[in-house]
Amino acid sequence: MTSLLAAATAKVDTGDTAWMLAATALVLLMTPALGLFYAGLVRSKNTLNTFMMSIGAIAVATVMWALVGYSLAFDGEAPIIGGLGHAFLHGVGFEPRAGTTIPQLVFFAFQATFCIITTALVSGAVVERMRFGPFLVFAALWSVLVYAVMAHWAFGGGWLMAQGTLDFAGGVPVEMGSGFSALAAALVVGARKDWGRQALLPHNAVYVLAGAGLLWFGWFGFNGGSGFSTGHSSVLAFTNTLLTPACTLAAWFVLDLIRGRQITAIGAATAIIVGCVGITPAGGFVSPGWAMVLGAVVALPSYAVIVWRPRTRVDETLDVLAAHGIAGFTGILFIGFFAQLAWNDAADGLLYGDAGQLGSQAVAALAAPVYAFGMTYVLLRALGALMPLRGVDHDEAIGMDVIHHGEEAYATGEGAILITPEGTVEEALAVADPV
Amino acid sequence: MKLVIGIVRPDRANDVLEALYRAEVRGFSLSRIQGHGGELERVETYRGTTVKIGLAEKVRFEIAVSDEFVQPTIAALCDGGQTGEVGDGKIFVVPLERVVRIRTGETDHGAVTPVGT
């Protein structure tokens, strides 16, 4: 995020505000899009539960963000965590947020959508077995203890920002924050009961592609809005959000061809995510040319982790670590090499003469995984001591949709008997009545 | 020759397949069906509509075997399909009058013996 310290008398700019209102809506769309993407990747009996984890994140993360999260992330510039001056939205109104030309209310809403999507991302590690209630409790606490803290470090004037780490749209709190938390969550919650014994396959690749497409669409608001204006950095990040994922897709096709002689659809959907993640931290800092190079570069480590992970005993189910943690790590480091003052008005990377920037990026690339993994591990262990995080094997066999929601994604109504409001049962069987 | 029909839980289908493979029963058909066998009905709610779901998803195996394979097939279905709770399914064994392998026109014992054994 650029920290151009505008004068205290900065005015609200209508053009900037108009774009940020639209960008906020774009980013909110990413969470249902993620729900669709994740729902396609699980078995049909867990479709709704998986989708509902993303929808549930909208509920709990928004509430927590308004109560304390926003304040802890964006009130004051203490090194570790912000203050409580904006708790319960105190003082969040129409006057411009310091350093921007948009009302603080818009700034708050825009940042809220980041907290929501990041919280939803972590669900990918625990789908198909974690109980819904404990997940909501976890999501509420995680959005404050992990996301708000890391957002403060990288965006809110915390120690990473102060020591010069460049993170345009959230390589630290969003991508590494979710990715390495996902690894911890998978370890604490444990593998699905059939993991490693049966093939657990995605049930609808079309959902996966449609979800990835919608995520990409929303990502233009995510990256393009992270300059909080319609200025150069926003324009650059917006266009880079087209270039990088397109190059990641092309690179993924090549990797797929080398590995299996076929270009896969779910691989393509994954490539879109990996590309978008890669450009997230770097969007406003690298030239379009380097953004295209980043697209190809970011594919390699994430692809390697996706191939390697199923051979381990870790059931990090939907590869949040590979797609977000590892790609975010790559993007953060990439800035250290290829940032260009001529394009970003902020700093040069190693290639343009400032080796120190690479150091600042490396600090973030080490600190973010350690904090996200450690805090999530402790949080889930503590939560697990208070309530069971997962149900019995029998529940898992039946599926989370029926067990936790009392609904099915693909209900046919065959054999369903209406229960009337009076509590009597009408014998309205859809099947032929044997007389 | 008998036709062994095994109706099992969908989430046990893979275990049944494994058990059949180990019992060297190689030829079968599998279909997804809905059925009711005395298990508890579950209640689902869609907005204001609450329904009792009387039919459960099941998987039906149909396996035509020669007489010496009847017992191993039944054992495999029980092995793979059993959870101990109501709703594990049933096995029906019915006599077979005639079997024809379409490709070769082989009949009866020759037709129920998998290729290559």
Contacts between the chains, C-beta under 8 A, distances in Angstrom:
chain1	res1	chain2	res2	distance
A	194	B	14	7.8
A	198	B	14	4.9
A	394	B	83	7.2
A	394	B	85	7.0
A	397	B	9	7.3
A	397	B	11	4.1
A	397	B	12	8.0
A	397	B	83	7.7
A	398	B	11	7.4
A	402	B	42	6.4
A	402	B	44	7.4
A	406	B	42	7.5
A	406	B	43	6.5
A	406	B	44	4.9
A	406	B	45	5.5
A	407	B	44	5.6
A	407	B	45	7.1
A	407	B	46	6.3
A	408	B	44	6.9
A	411	B	44	7.1
A	411	B	46	7.2
A	413	B	51	7.7
A	414	B	34	6.0
A	414	B	55	6.0
A	415	B	34	6.1
A	415	B	36	7.1
A	415	B	53	6.2
A	415	B	54	4.5
A	415	B	55	2.9
A	416	B	44	7.5
A	416	B	51	4.0
A	416	B	52	7.0
A	416	B	53	5.5
A	416	B	54	7.3
A	417	B	41	7.9
A	417	B	51	6.1
A	417	B	52	4.5
A	417	B	53	7.9
A	417	B	54	5.8
A	418	B	49	7.2
A	418	B	50	7.8
A	418	B	51	5.8
A	419	B	43	7.2
A	419	B	50	4.6
A	419	B	51	6.4
A	419	B	52	5.9
A	425	B	52	6.9
A	429	B	54	7.5
